[in-house]
Amino acid sequence: MAKPAVDRSFDHPNVQFTCECGWTGLDADVEDWAVQEDRDRVVRRCPDCGDTVPEWGTLPSIEGATAIARGPLRESLAEAGYYDSE
């Protein structure tokens, strides 16, 4: 089993992610975020297994995330009820 990892790419402008499930891909491939109200944070979710992977990016406050959110992050927050659906 692989360990969650973040690797810098010197050939591409993106960052390489690895999940415990074995999935590897670029940060641009990760579009789903989990809103964890009990921990007041938003965490990236693996596109293959759906598990949250804090190593790939955790925003430590939902309120802060809503202030800066756009794209997939904003969509995940909207699904969790933090925005009206657009």
Secondary structure, 3 states (H helix, E strand, C coil): CCCCEEEECCCCCCEEEECCCCCEEEHHHCCCEEEEHHHCEEEEECCCCCCECHHHCEECCHHHHHHHCCHHHHHHHHHCCCCCCC
